[in-house]
Amino acid sequence: MDVPKLLEAASLLVPEEIATENDITVNDVWEYLTRDEWEVALGLLEELGDVGPLPLSFWETLAAAAEQMRLDESAAWCHWRCYETCNGTIRADLTLRPATEARRQTPICGAGVLRPMWNVGNRTRTGEPALNIAKLWVEFAPVLEPGGQASVRLAPLNPSQWQHLQPGQVITMHEDQSVAGTAVVLEVHRPTATSTV
């Protein structure tokens, strides 16, 4: 399917009553589609996807469109949202330790590349803390500097190990045995889909 058809297909999956905080609706998307402004239409659809849960096929279709337009960051974001649709969403407020106090001396890439370990309260059979792996997406910033703070999204390697998390819970990020950062859980949402709709 070509880009316009993919964007049209995704648009049809958005209920007409959904609107962003800026009153953007699917009708706005259609205006840009009629003008062949596909990148703008894609961006608006991504925004509409943040308003309410949409089917997995919405995010899969947007990812395919972004890939065809060679918009790597948008494609990565749409694939991330596919994961969240199937496995749930975890958002947290993360503060990294300063470079003077931690192993990390360089910024973290914000686009879901890093897969640190996390202490989310699980224990081994002997009672030691068990660390669980989750990819990290920094919201609203391309990178997170050592000592910096940002809202992040987590994509656990094994989501079942994270089901007990609650808003307000404190978890720690590790890149080795030491603590690299501390996060306060902001939101936990269960999966909205388990297969393509």
Backbone torsions as a table, in degrees:
resi	resn	phi	psi	omega
1	MET	NA	140.7	179.2
2	ASP	-84.2	170.2	-173.0
3	VAL	-56.3	-49.9	-178.6
4	PRO	-59.1	-40.5	-179.5
5	LYS	-66.2	-38.9	178.4
6	LEU	-63.5	-44.6	-179.6
7	LEU	-67.0	-37.4	175.8
8	GLU	-63.5	-43.6	179.9
9	ALA	-61.6	-42.3	178.2
10	ALA	-65.0	-39.9	179.9
11	SER	-59.8	-36.5	-178.9
12	LEU	-68.6	-16.2	179.4
13	LEU	-88.9	-4.8	-179.1
14	VAL	-95.7	119.8	177.3
15	PRO	-60.0	141.3	-176.9
16	GLU	-60.8	-28.9	-176.3
17	GLU	-78.3	-11.7	179.4
18	ILE	-72.7	133.0	177.4
19	ALA	-142.9	145.5	176.7
20	THR	-78.0	177.0	176.8
21	GLU	-60.6	-27.0	179.4
22	ASN	-92.2	15.7	179.2
23	ASP	62.7	30.8	173.5
24	ILE	-81.7	131.9	178.8
25	THR	-125.9	177.5	178.4
26	VAL	-63.9	-25.4	176.3
27	ASN	-62.6	-35.1	176.3
28	ASP	-65.0	-39.4	178.1
29	VAL	-60.4	-45.1	-178.8
30	TRP	-61.9	-35.9	177.0
31	GLU	-59.7	-44.1	-180.0
32	TYR	-70.7	-33.4	177.6
33	LEU	-64.9	-38.7	179.6
34	THR	-67.7	-21.7	178.2
35	ARG	-96.5	7.6	-178.0
36	ASP	59.0	31.3	175.4
37	GLU	-97.7	74.1	-170.8
38	TRP	-68.1	-38.2	-178.6
39	GLU	-65.1	-39.4	177.5
40	VAL	-65.9	-43.3	179.4
41	ALA	-60.9	-42.1	177.8
42	LEU	-60.3	-46.0	179.6
43	GLY	-61.2	-41.1	178.3
44	LEU	-65.9	-39.4	177.7
45	LEU	-64.5	-39.1	176.0
46	GLU	-60.3	-41.8	178.1
47	GLU	-63.5	-43.2	179.3
48	LEU	-63.1	-31.8	177.9
49	GLY	-65.4	-20.6	178.4
50	ASP	-82.5	-14.1	-175.4
51	VAL	-75.3	-44.3	-178.5
52	GLY	-152.9	164.0	-179.1
53	PRO	-65.1	130.8	176.7
54	LEU	-118.8	158.8	-175.3
55	PRO	-64.8	157.0	177.9
56	LEU	-53.7	-38.7	-178.8
57	SER	-61.5	-28.7	175.9
58	PHE	-60.5	-51.4	-177.8
59	TRP	-69.6	-36.7	177.4
60	GLU	-63.0	-40.9	-180.0
61	THR	-67.1	-42.8	177.3
62	LEU	-63.8	-39.6	178.4
63	ALA	-61.2	-43.2	179.0
64	ALA	-63.0	-41.0	178.6
65	ALA	-64.6	-44.8	-179.9
66	ALA	-62.8	-39.7	178.1
67	GLU	-63.5	-42.9	179.0
68	GLN	-64.9	-31.4	178.1
69	MET	-85.1	-1.0	-178.3
70	ARG	60.1	38.0	175.9
71	LEU	-99.4	83.3	-170.8
72	ASP	-58.6	-42.9	-178.0
73	GLU	-67.7	-40.8	177.0
74	SER	-64.2	-40.7	178.3
75	ALA	-62.3	-44.1	179.3
76	ALA	-62.2	-41.0	179.4
77	TRP	-63.8	-44.3	-179.2
78	CYS	-65.8	-37.2	175.1
79	HIS	-65.7	-38.5	176.9
80	TRP	-59.8	-44.2	-179.9
81	ARG	-67.0	-31.5	172.7
82	CYS	-59.1	-46.7	178.8
83	TYR	-58.7	-47.4	-178.9
84	GLU	-63.7	-35.9	178.8
85	THR	-61.4	-39.0	-178.1
86	CYS	-84.4	-28.8	-170.4
87	ASN	-120.9	-5.8	-179.6
88	GLY	99.6	166.4	-177.4
89	THR	-117.8	133.5	172.8
90	ILE	-126.4	119.9	175.5
91	ARG	-115.6	144.1	-179.4
92	ALA	-147.7	160.3	174.0
93	ASP	-100.6	109.2	-173.8
94	LEU	-103.3	133.5	171.1
95	THR	-118.9	118.3	176.9
96	LEU	-80.9	149.2	174.1
97	ARG	-70.5	149.0	178.6
98	PRO	-62.9	155.7	-179.6
99	ALA	-58.2	-29.5	-180.0
100	THR	-71.9	-15.7	-176.6
101	GLU	-116.8	-1.0	-173.6
102	ALA	-137.4	165.6	177.8
103	ARG	-65.6	-39.1	-176.0
104	ARG	-69.7	125.4	178.6
105	GLN	-113.5	-9.2	-176.3
106	THR	-118.8	159.8	178.6
107	PRO	-66.7	154.6	173.4
108	ILE	-86.9	132.6	172.7
109	CYS	-66.0	132.4	-174.8
110	GLY	-80.7	-11.6	-169.9
111	ALA	-94.8	43.0	170.9
112	GLY	72.6	27.4	-178.2
113	VAL	-90.2	-42.8	-176.4
114	LEU	-72.1	138.6	177.8
115	ARG	-124.0	70.7	-178.8
116	PRO	-75.2	170.0	174.5
117	MET	-92.8	152.4	-177.2
118	TRP	-134.6	138.8	170.5
119	ASN	-95.3	104.2	-178.9
120	VAL	-107.9	15.5	176.6
121	GLY	99.8	-1.4	178.4
122	ASN	-76.4	155.7	-178.0
123	ARG	-127.5	150.8	173.3
124	THR	-77.5	176.0	178.9
125	ARG	-63.2	-25.7	179.9
126	THR	-91.7	2.9	176.2
127	GLY	93.4	-1.0	177.6
128	GLU	-76.3	154.2	175.7
129	PRO	-61.0	133.6	176.3
130	ALA	-101.3	128.7	179.4
131	LEU	-94.5	138.6	-178.8
132	ASN	-118.9	141.9	-176.2
133	ILE	-90.5	139.0	174.0
134	ALA	-149.8	135.9	172.2
135	LYS	-68.1	155.7	-172.9
136	LEU	-126.0	125.4	175.4
137	TRP	-117.1	120.7	178.0
138	VAL	-85.3	123.9	-179.5
139	GLU	-79.8	139.5	170.8
140	PHE	63.9	18.1	178.0
141	ALA	-154.6	142.6	179.7
142	PRO	-73.8	-25.7	179.7
143	VAL	-144.8	164.7	172.9
144	LEU	-127.7	117.3	-177.6
145	GLU	-75.9	152.7	171.3
146	PRO	-54.4	135.6	-176.8
147	GLY	83.3	-5.8	-178.3
148	GLY	-83.1	168.8	-179.7
149	GLN	-134.2	139.7	179.5
150	ALA	-162.3	158.7	169.7
151	SER	-76.6	136.1	-178.7
152	VAL	-132.0	161.5	172.8
153	ARG	-118.0	142.8	-178.1
154	LEU	-118.4	137.2	177.3
155	ALA	-120.0	93.4	-177.1
156	PRO	-64.1	142.2	173.9
157	LEU	-64.3	-38.0	178.2
158	ASN	-126.0	88.0	-174.6
159	PRO	-55.3	-29.4	-178.0
160	SER	-63.6	-24.3	179.2
161	GLN	-76.7	-6.5	-175.3
162	TRP	-114.9	2.8	-172.8
163	GLN	-65.3	-20.3	-177.9
164	HIS	-82.8	-7.4	-177.1
165	LEU	-62.3	145.0	179.1
166	GLN	-134.5	149.5	174.6
167	PRO	-54.4	138.5	-178.8
168	GLY	94.9	-17.7	-179.9
169	GLN	-69.7	141.2	178.5
170	VAL	-99.1	129.5	177.2
171	ILE	-126.7	157.8	-178.9
172	THR	-119.6	144.7	178.8
173	MET	-99.8	139.7	-179.3
174	HIS	-132.5	137.2	169.8
175	GLU	-111.9	-10.3	170.1
176	ASP	-151.0	-154.5	-178.8
177	GLN	-69.6	-23.4	-178.4
178	SER	-83.3	161.9	178.5
179	VAL	-79.8	123.8	179.1
180	ALA	-94.3	-23.0	-178.8
181	GLY	-170.5	163.3	178.6
182	THR	-125.4	137.1	-177.9
183	ALA	-129.3	143.6	173.1
184	VAL	-107.2	123.6	-179.2
185	VAL	-66.1	127.5	179.4
186	LEU	-97.0	-45.0	-176.4
187	GLU	-145.3	146.6	171.3
188	VAL	-136.7	119.4	178.7
189	HIS	-121.9	133.6	178.1
190	ARG	-71.0	162.2	-180.0
191	PRO	-57.4	146.2	175.9
192	THR	-102.0	-10.2	179.9
193	ALA	-154.8	156.1	175.5
194	THR	-121.9	-8.2	178.8
195	SER	-154.6	169.0	179.6
196	THR	-62.9	132.9	-179.2
197	VAL	-89.7	NA	NA
